[in-house]
Amino acid sequence: MTDIDYRLAFELSPIGLVLSRHRSIVDCNARLCEMFGLSRELLIGQTFQVLYPS
C-alpha cells in the first residue's frame, strides 16, 4: 500500500481514528470528530483529556 492508500483508509474509516505522539493528538479522521462533536482543528495539538474530561 502507498501513503495515499493509508491516508484514504484513515479518512474513510467508519470508526473514529486518532494518531498521537507523546500523548498529543497529531491527526484524527472525520468520524472521530463526529463522535465527539469537535473539529479537527480544535483536536490537533490537544491531549486525550479533551475527549475524556474529568
mmCIF file of the N, C-alpha and C atoms, coordinates in Angstrom:
data_MODEL
# 
_entry.id   MODEL 
# 
loop_
_atom_site.group_PDB 
_atom_site.id 
_atom_site.type_symbol 
_atom_site.label_atom_id 
_atom_site.label_alt_id 
_atom_site.label_comp_id 
_atom_site.label_asym_id 
_atom_site.label_entity_id 
_atom_site.label_seq_id 
_atom_site.pdbx_PDB_ins_code 
_atom_site.Cartn_x 
_atom_site.Cartn_y 
_atom_site.Cartn_z 
_atom_site.occupancy 
_atom_site.B_iso_or_equiv 
_atom_site.pdbx_formal_charge 
_atom_site.auth_seq_id 
_atom_site.auth_comp_id 
_atom_site.auth_asym_id 
_atom_site.auth_atom_id 
_atom_site.pdbx_PDB_model_num 
ATOM 1   N N  . MET A 1 1  ? 0.836   -1.188 0.000  1.00 0.00 ? 1  MET A N  1 
ATOM 2   C CA . MET A 1 1  ? 0.000   0.000  0.000  1.00 0.00 ? 1  MET A CA 1 
ATOM 3   C C  . MET A 1 1  ? 0.876   1.245  0.000  1.00 0.00 ? 1  MET A C  1 
ATOM 4   N N  . THR A 1 2  ? 0.382   2.275  -0.638 1.00 0.00 ? 2  THR A N  1 
ATOM 5   C CA . THR A 1 2  ? 1.109   3.539  -0.677 1.00 0.00 ? 2  THR A CA 1 
ATOM 6   C C  . THR A 1 2  ? 0.634   4.449  0.449  1.00 0.00 ? 2  THR A C  1 
ATOM 7   N N  . ASP A 1 3  ? 1.343   5.546  0.645  1.00 0.00 ? 3  ASP A N  1 
ATOM 8   C CA . ASP A 1 3  ? 0.930   6.529  1.648  1.00 0.00 ? 3  ASP A CA 1 
ATOM 9   C C  . ASP A 1 3  ? -0.471  7.053  1.351  1.00 0.00 ? 3  ASP A C  1 
ATOM 10  N N  . ILE A 1 4  ? -0.783  7.210  0.078  1.00 0.00 ? 4  ILE A N  1 
ATOM 11  C CA . ILE A 1 4  ? -2.118  7.682  -0.313 1.00 0.00 ? 4  ILE A CA 1 
ATOM 12  C C  . ILE A 1 4  ? -3.173  6.660  0.088  1.00 0.00 ? 4  ILE A C  1 
ATOM 13  N N  . ASP A 1 5  ? -2.885  5.384  -0.099 1.00 0.00 ? 5  ASP A N  1 
ATOM 14  C CA . ASP A 1 5  ? -3.822  4.329  0.299  1.00 0.00 ? 5  ASP A CA 1 
ATOM 15  C C  . ASP A 1 5  ? -4.078  4.367  1.808  1.00 0.00 ? 5  ASP A C  1 
ATOM 16  N N  . TYR A 1 6  ? -3.010  4.526  2.587  1.00 0.00 ? 6  TYR A N  1 
ATOM 17  C CA . TYR A 1 6  ? -3.169  4.584  4.033  1.00 0.00 ? 6  TYR A CA 1 
ATOM 18  C C  . TYR A 1 6  ? -3.978  5.812  4.435  1.00 0.00 ? 6  TYR A C  1 
ATOM 19  N N  . ARG A 1 7  ? -3.720  6.940  3.797  1.00 0.00 ? 7  ARG A N  1 
ATOM 20  C CA . ARG A 1 7  ? -4.443  8.181  4.098  1.00 0.00 ? 7  ARG A CA 1 
ATOM 21  C C  . ARG A 1 7  ? -5.930  8.012  3.792  1.00 0.00 ? 7  ARG A C  1 
ATOM 22  N N  . LEU A 1 8  ? -6.249  7.415  2.650  1.00 0.00 ? 8  LEU A N  1 
ATOM 23  C CA . LEU A 1 8  ? -7.652  7.190  2.288  1.00 0.00 ? 8  LEU A CA 1 
ATOM 24  C C  . LEU A 1 8  ? -8.331  6.242  3.274  1.00 0.00 ? 8  LEU A C  1 
ATOM 25  N N  . ALA A 1 9  ? -7.652  5.176  3.655  1.00 0.00 ? 9  ALA A N  1 
ATOM 26  C CA . ALA A 1 9  ? -8.211  4.234  4.626  1.00 0.00 ? 9  ALA A CA 1 
ATOM 27  C C  . ALA A 1 9  ? -8.472  4.938  5.959  1.00 0.00 ? 9  ALA A C  1 
ATOM 28  N N  . PHE A 1 10 ? -7.560  5.790  6.374  1.00 0.00 ? 10 PHE A N  1 
ATOM 29  C CA . PHE A 1 10 ? -7.703  6.555  7.617  1.00 0.00 ? 10 PHE A CA 1 
ATOM 30  C C  . PHE A 1 10 ? -8.897  7.496  7.525  1.00 0.00 ? 10 PHE A C  1 
ATOM 31  N N  . GLU A 1 11 ? -8.960  8.269  6.453  1.00 0.00 ? 11 GLU A N  1 
ATOM 32  C CA . GLU A 1 11 ? -10.016 9.268  6.291  1.00 0.00 ? 11 GLU A CA 1 
ATOM 33  C C  . GLU A 1 11 ? -11.398 8.651  6.105  1.00 0.00 ? 11 GLU A C  1 
ATOM 34  N N  . LEU A 1 12 ? -11.485 7.547  5.396  1.00 0.00 ? 12 LEU A N  1 
ATOM 35  C CA . LEU A 1 12 ? -12.780 6.957  5.059  1.00 0.00 ? 12 LEU A CA 1 
ATOM 36  C C  . LEU A 1 12 ? -13.239 5.870  6.026  1.00 0.00 ? 12 LEU A C  1 
ATOM 37  N N  . SER A 1 13 ? -12.469 5.620  7.055  1.00 0.00 ? 13 SER A N  1 
ATOM 38  C CA . SER A 1 13 ? -12.828 4.578  8.020  1.00 0.00 ? 13 SER A CA 1 
ATOM 39  C C  . SER A 1 13 ? -14.169 4.897  8.686  1.00 0.00 ? 13 SER A C  1 
ATOM 40  N N  . PRO A 1 14 ? -15.018 3.885  8.854  1.00 0.00 ? 14 PRO A N  1 
ATOM 41  C CA . PRO A 1 14 ? -16.303 4.110  9.522  1.00 0.00 ? 14 PRO A CA 1 
ATOM 42  C C  . PRO A 1 14 ? -16.180 4.209  11.048 1.00 0.00 ? 14 PRO A C  1 
ATOM 43  N N  . ILE A 1 15 ? -14.972 4.017  11.566 1.00 0.00 ? 15 ILE A N  1 
ATOM 44  C CA . ILE A 1 15 ? -14.751 4.155  13.007 1.00 0.00 ? 15 ILE A CA 1 
ATOM 45  C C  . ILE A 1 15 ? -13.842 5.353  13.262 1.00 0.00 ? 15 ILE A C  1 
ATOM 46  N N  . GLY A 1 16 ? -13.970 5.942  14.420 1.00 0.00 ? 16 GLY A N  1 
ATOM 47  C CA . GLY A 1 16 ? -13.130 7.081  14.771 1.00 0.00 ? 16 GLY A CA 1 
ATOM 48  C C  . GLY A 1 16 ? -11.693 6.651  15.002 1.00 0.00 ? 16 GLY A C  1 
ATOM 49  N N  . LEU A 1 17 ? -10.775 7.330  14.330 1.00 0.00 ? 17 LEU A N  1 
ATOM 50  C CA . LEU A 1 17 ? -9.350  7.023  14.463 1.00 0.00 ? 17 LEU A CA 1 
ATOM 51  C C  . LEU A 1 17 ? -8.583  8.284  14.843 1.00 0.00 ? 17 LEU A C  1 
ATOM 52  N N  . VAL A 1 18 ? -7.545  8.091  15.631 1.00 0.00 ? 18 VAL A N  1 
ATOM 53  C CA . VAL A 1 18 ? -6.692  9.202  16.028 1.00 0.00 ? 18 VAL A CA 1 
ATOM 54  C C  . VAL A 1 18 ? -5.236  8.747  15.978 1.00 0.00 ? 18 VAL A C  1 
ATOM 55  N N  . LEU A 1 19 ? -4.370  9.644  15.565 1.00 0.00 ? 19 LEU A N  1 
ATOM 56  C CA . LEU A 1 19 ? -2.924  9.427  15.616 1.00 0.00 ? 19 LEU A CA 1 
ATOM 57  C C  . LEU A 1 19 ? -2.382  10.342 16.702 1.00 0.00 ? 19 LEU A C  1 
ATOM 58  N N  . SER A 1 20 ? -1.500  9.798  17.529 1.00 0.00 ? 20 SER A N  1 
ATOM 59  C CA . SER A 1 20 ? -0.952  10.612 18.608 1.00 0.00 ? 20 SER A CA 1 
ATOM 60  C C  . SER A 1 20 ? 0.558   10.445 18.691 1.00 0.00 ? 20 SER A C  1 
ATOM 61  N N  . ARG A 1 21 ? 1.160   11.427 19.323 1.00 0.00 ? 21 ARG A N  1 
ATOM 62  C CA . ARG A 1 21 ? 2.594   11.391 19.602 1.00 0.00 ? 21 ARG A CA 1 
ATOM 63  C C  . ARG A 1 21 ? 2.793   12.049 20.963 1.00 0.00 ? 21 ARG A C  1 
ATOM 64  N N  . HIS A 1 22 ? 3.429   11.323 21.844 1.00 0.00 ? 22 HIS A N  1 
ATOM 65  C CA . HIS A 1 22 ? 3.681   11.827 23.201 1.00 0.00 ? 22 HIS A CA 1 
ATOM 66  C C  . HIS A 1 22 ? 2.390   12.321 23.853 1.00 0.00 ? 22 HIS A C  1 
ATOM 67  N N  . ARG A 1 23 ? 1.318   11.552 23.699 1.00 0.00 ? 23 ARG A N  1 
ATOM 68  C CA . ARG A 1 23 ? 0.004   11.818 24.314 1.00 0.00 ? 23 ARG A CA 1 
ATOM 69  C C  . ARG A 1 23 ? -0.691  13.059 23.768 1.00 0.00 ? 23 ARG A C  1 
ATOM 70  N N  . SER A 1 24 ? -0.244  13.529 22.626 1.00 0.00 ? 24 SER A N  1 
ATOM 71  C CA . SER A 1 24 ? -0.860  14.684 21.986 1.00 0.00 ? 24 SER A CA 1 
ATOM 72  C C  . SER A 1 24 ? -1.442  14.253 20.642 1.00 0.00 ? 24 SER A C  1 
ATOM 73  N N  . ILE A 1 25 ? -2.632  14.734 20.317 1.00 0.00 ? 25 ILE A N  1 
ATOM 74  C CA . ILE A 1 25 ? -3.302  14.358 19.074 1.00 0.00 ? 25 ILE A CA 1 
ATOM 75  C C  . ILE A 1 25 ? -2.608  15.032 17.897 1.00 0.00 ? 25 ILE A C  1 
ATOM 76  N N  . VAL A 1 26 ? -2.160  14.216 16.953 1.00 0.00 ? 26 VAL A N  1 
ATOM 77  C CA . VAL A 1 26 ? -1.473  14.698 15.757 1.00 0.00 ? 26 VAL A CA 1 
ATOM 78  C C  . VAL A 1 26 ? -2.447  14.785 14.586 1.00 0.00 ? 26 VAL A C  1 
ATOM 79  N N  . ASP A 1 27 ? -3.384  13.842 14.510 1.00 0.00 ? 27 ASP A N  1 
ATOM 80  C CA . ASP A 1 27 ? -4.381  13.828 13.441 1.00 0.00 ? 27 ASP A CA 1 
ATOM 81  C C  . ASP A 1 27 ? -5.556  12.974 13.884 1.00 0.00 ? 27 ASP A C  1 
ATOM 82  N N  . CYS A 1 28 ? -6.687  13.209 13.266 1.00 0.00 ? 28 CYS A N  1 
ATOM 83  C CA . CYS A 1 28 ? -7.881  12.404 13.529 1.00 0.00 ? 28 CYS A CA 1 
ATOM 84  C C  . CYS A 1 28 ? -8.747  12.429 12.282 1.00 0.00 ? 28 CYS A C  1 
ATOM 85  N N  . ASN A 1 29 ? -9.614  11.436 12.176 1.00 0.00 ? 29 ASN A N  1 
ATOM 86  C CA . ASN A 1 29 ? -10.466 11.395 10.993 1.00 0.00 ? 29 ASN A CA 1 
ATOM 87  C C  . ASN A 1 29 ? -11.820 12.049 11.285 1.00 0.00 ? 29 ASN A C  1 
ATOM 88  N N  . ALA A 1 30 ? -12.608 12.218 10.223 1.00 0.00 ? 30 ALA A N  1 
ATOM 89  C CA . ALA A 1 30 ? -13.898 12.897 10.338 1.00 0.00 ? 30 ALA A CA 1 
ATOM 90  C C  . ALA A 1 30 ? -14.849 12.158 11.271 1.00 0.00 ? 30 ALA A C  1 
ATOM 91  N N  . ARG A 1 31 ? -14.798 10.837 11.280 1.00 0.00 ? 31 ARG A N  1 
ATOM 92  C CA . ARG A 1 31 ? -15.696 10.061 12.138 1.00 0.00 ? 31 ARG A CA 1 
ATOM 93  C C  . ARG A 1 31 ? -15.438 10.354 13.610 1.00 0.00 ? 31 ARG A C  1 
ATOM 94  N N  . LEU A 1 32 ? -14.177 10.482 14.013 1.00 0.00 ? 32 LEU A N  1 
ATOM 95  C CA . LEU A 1 32 ? -13.871 10.816 15.402 1.00 0.00 ? 32 LEU A CA 1 
ATOM 96  C C  . LEU A 1 32 ? -14.436 12.191 15.743 1.00 0.00 ? 32 LEU A C  1 
ATOM 97  N N  . CYS A 1 33 ? -14.291 13.139 14.825 1.00 0.00 ? 33 CYS A N  1 
ATOM 98  C CA . CYS A 1 33 ? -14.832 14.484 15.046 1.00 0.00 ? 33 CYS A CA 1 
ATOM 99  C C  . CYS A 1 33 ? -16.347 14.431 15.223 1.00 0.00 ? 33 CYS A C  1 
ATOM 100 N N  . GLU A 1 34 ? -17.020 13.645 14.404 1.00 0.00 ? 34 GLU A N  1 
ATOM 101 C CA . GLU A 1 34 ? -18.474 13.482 14.521 1.00 0.00 ? 34 GLU A CA 1 
ATOM 102 C C  . GLU A 1 34 ? -18.850 12.864 15.865 1.00 0.00 ? 34 GLU A C  1 
ATOM 103 N N  . MET A 1 35 ? -18.105 11.861 16.284 1.00 0.00 ? 35 MET A N  1 
ATOM 104 C CA . MET A 1 35 ? -18.402 11.160 17.538 1.00 0.00 ? 35 MET A CA 1 
ATOM 105 C C  . MET A 1 35 ? -18.362 12.103 18.738 1.00 0.00 ? 35 MET A C  1 
ATOM 106 N N  . PHE A 1 36 ? -17.409 13.037 18.737 1.00 0.00 ? 36 PHE A N  1 
ATOM 107 C CA . PHE A 1 36 ? -17.230 13.917 19.881 1.00 0.00 ? 36 PHE A CA 1 
ATOM 108 C C  . PHE A 1 36 ? -17.780 15.321 19.652 1.00 0.00 ? 36 PHE A C  1 
ATOM 109 N N  . GLY A 1 37 ? -18.245 15.601 18.438 1.00 0.00 ? 37 GLY A N  1 
ATOM 110 C CA . GLY A 1 37 ? -18.800 16.919 18.145 1.00 0.00 ? 37 GLY A CA 1 
ATOM 111 C C  . GLY A 1 37 ? -17.767 18.030 18.192 1.00 0.00 ? 37 GLY A C  1 
ATOM 112 N N  . LEU A 1 38 ? -16.530 17.693 17.835 1.00 0.00 ? 38 LEU A N  1 
ATOM 113 C CA . LEU A 1 38 ? -15.435 18.661 17.860 1.00 0.00 ? 38 LEU A CA 1 
ATOM 114 C C  . LEU A 1 38 ? -14.764 18.714 16.496 1.00 0.00 ? 38 LEU A C  1 
ATOM 115 N N  . SER A 1 39 ? -14.151 19.835 16.178 1.00 0.00 ? 39 SER A N  1 
ATOM 116 C CA . SER A 1 39 ? -13.482 19.969 14.882 1.00 0.00 ? 39 SER A CA 1 
ATOM 117 C C  . SER A 1 39 ? -12.068 19.407 14.939 1.00 0.00 ? 39 SER A C  1 
ATOM 118 N N  . ARG A 1 40 ? -11.571 19.032 13.785 1.00 0.00 ? 40 ARG A N  1 
ATOM 119 C CA . ARG A 1 40 ? -10.196 18.542 13.674 1.00 0.00 ? 40 ARG A CA 1 
ATOM 120 C C  . ARG A 1 40 ? -9.225  19.629 14.137 1.00 0.00 ? 40 ARG A C  1 
ATOM 121 N N  . GLU A 1 41 ? -9.498  20.858 13.749 1.00 0.00 ? 41 GLU A N  1 
ATOM 122 C CA . GLU A 1 41 ? -8.616  21.970 14.125 1.00 0.00 ? 41 GLU A CA 1 
ATOM 123 C C  . GLU A 1 41 ? -8.529  22.126 15.642 1.00 0.00 ? 41 GLU A C  1 
ATOM 124 N N  . LEU A 1 42 ? -9.642  21.919 16.328 1.00 0.00 ? 42 LEU A N  1 
ATOM 125 C CA . LEU A 1 42 ? -9.643  22.019 17.783 1.00 0.00 ? 42 LEU A CA 1 
ATOM 126 C C  . LEU A 1 42 ? -8.892  20.853 18.417 1.00 0.00 ? 42 LEU A C  1 
ATOM 127 N N  . LEU A 1 43 ? -9.025  19.657 17.852 1.00 0.00 ? 43 LEU A N  1 
ATOM 128 C CA . LEU A 1 43 ? -8.432  18.463 18.450 1.00 0.00 ? 43 LEU A CA 1 
ATOM 129 C C  . LEU A 1 43 ? -6.921  18.368 18.262 1.00 0.00 ? 43 LEU A C  1 
ATOM 130 N N  . ILE A 1 44 ? -6.428  18.750 17.097 1.00 0.00 ? 44 ILE A N  1 
ATOM 131 C CA . ILE A 1 44 ? -4.991  18.619 16.827 1.00 0.00 ? 44 ILE A CA 1 
ATOM 132 C C  . ILE A 1 44 ? -4.194  19.490 17.799 1.00 0.00 ? 44 ILE A C  1 
ATOM 133 N N  . GLY A 1 45 ? -3.229  18.860 18.435 1.00 0.00 ? 45 GLY A N  1 
ATOM 134 C CA . GLY A 1 45 ? -2.387  19.541 19.412 1.00 0.00 ? 45 GLY A CA 1 
ATOM 135 C C  . GLY A 1 45 ? -2.856  19.368 20.850 1.00 0.00 ? 45 GLY A C  1 
ATOM 136 N N  . GLN A 1 46 ? -4.088  18.884 21.036 1.00 0.00 ? 46 GLN A N  1 
ATOM 137 C CA . GLN A 1 46 ? -4.636  18.664 22.373 1.00 0.00 ? 46 GLN A CA 1 
ATOM 138 C C  . GLN A 1 46 ? -4.225  17.286 22.895 1.00 0.00 ? 46 GLN A C  1 
ATOM 139 N N  . THR A 1 47 ? -4.344  17.104 24.192 1.00 0.00 ? 47 THR A N  1 
ATOM 140 C CA . THR A 1 47 ? -4.152  15.777 24.772 1.00 0.00 ? 47 THR A CA 1 
ATOM 141 C C  . THR A 1 47 ? -5.494  15.052 24.744 1.00 0.00 ? 47 THR A C  1 
ATOM 142 N N  . PHE A 1 48 ? -5.481  13.774 25.065 1.00 0.00 ? 48 PHE A N  1 
ATOM 143 C CA . PHE A 1 48 ? -6.713  12.994 25.079 1.00 0.00 ? 48 PHE A CA 1 
ATOM 144 C C  . PHE A 1 48 ? -7.687  13.475 26.151 1.00 0.00 ? 48 PHE A C  1 
ATOM 145 N N  . GLN A 1 49 ? -7.211  14.283 27.072 1.00 0.00 ? 49 GLN A N  1 
ATOM 146 C CA . GLN A 1 49 ? -8.076  14.803 28.129 1.00 0.00 ? 49 GLN A CA 1 
ATOM 147 C C  . GLN A 1 49 ? -9.230  15.615 27.543 1.00 0.00 ? 49 GLN A C  1 
ATOM 148 N N  . VAL A 1 50 ? -9.047  16.225 26.384 1.00 0.00 ? 50 VAL A N  1 
ATOM 149 C CA . VAL A 1 50 ? -10.128 16.986 25.750 1.00 0.00 ? 50 VAL A CA 1 
ATOM 150 C C  . VAL A 1 50 ? -11.280 16.063 25.357 1.00 0.00 ? 50 VAL A C  1 
ATOM 151 N N  . LEU A 1 51 ? -10.984 14.787 25.101 1.00 0.00 ? 51 LEU A N  1 
ATOM 152 C CA . LEU A 1 51 ? -12.024 13.828 24.739 1.00 0.00 ? 51 LEU A CA 1 
ATOM 153 C C  . LEU A 1 51 ? -12.681 13.211 25.965 1.00 0.00 ? 51 LEU A C  1 
ATOM 154 N N  . TYR A 1 52 ? -11.937 13.094 27.048 1.00 0.00 ? 52 TYR A N  1 
ATOM 155 C CA . TYR A 1 52 ? -12.431 12.454 28.267 1.00 0.00 ? 52 TYR A CA 1 
ATOM 156 C C  . TYR A 1 52 ? -12.128 13.324 29.483 1.00 0.00 ? 52 TYR A C  1 
ATOM 157 N N  . PRO A 1 53 ? -12.792 14.474 29.587 1.00 0.00 ? 53 PRO A N  1 
ATOM 158 C CA . PRO A 1 53 ? -12.500 15.343 30.734 1.00 0.00 ? 53 PRO A CA 1 
ATOM 159 C C  . PRO A 1 53 ? -12.949 14.701 32.045 1.00 0.00 ? 53 PRO A C  1 
ATOM 160 N N  . SER A 1 54 ? -12.280 15.055 33.108 1.00 0.00 ? 54 SER A N  1 
ATOM 161 C CA . SER A 1 54 ? -12.617 14.511 34.441 1.00 0.00 ? 54 SER A CA 1 
ATOM 162 C C  . SER A 1 54 ? -13.886 15.133 34.976 1.00 0.00 ? 54 SER A C  1 
# 
